[in-house]
């Protein structure tokens, strides 16, 4: 059964860091681009960062540029989101996303809360 499982979320203070991980199972991982989205209460889900299948090209939302880094390890079928200098406005549920043309996969989401 295809699955994306996020881990690494939690509660931190403003200025601190977290690293999210997303492990794939039951899916061919290294042929698809991957991304992280987030959804804050009362807001639409938004793209945070995206990485191509080979990991050579990355894109970021303007709000996280210079603070967040997306990476992937195809050998361990995992994609990461390193989040530095976190701000209260980064508080959201973060979702892992596989950009699969035949049908995208989403993780279940993980909560990140940044206190001021």
HUPELIN-V874027 format. One line per field, one symbol per residue. ss: DSSP state (H for helix, E for strand, - for the rest). phi: phi as a letter, one per 40 degrees, with the letter a starting at -180 (. if undefined). Layout:
ss: ???
phi: ???
This chain:
ss: --EEEEE--EEEE----EEEEEEEE-------EEEEEEE------EEEEEE------EEE-------EEEEEEHHH-EEEEEE----HHH-EEEEEEEE-----EE---EEEEEE-
phi: .cabbcahcibbcdgcbabcbbbcagbcccbbcbabbabcdgbccbccabbcccgcbbbbcdcbdgbbbcaabccbfbbbbcbbfcbdcccacbbcabcbdcicbbccgacbbbcc
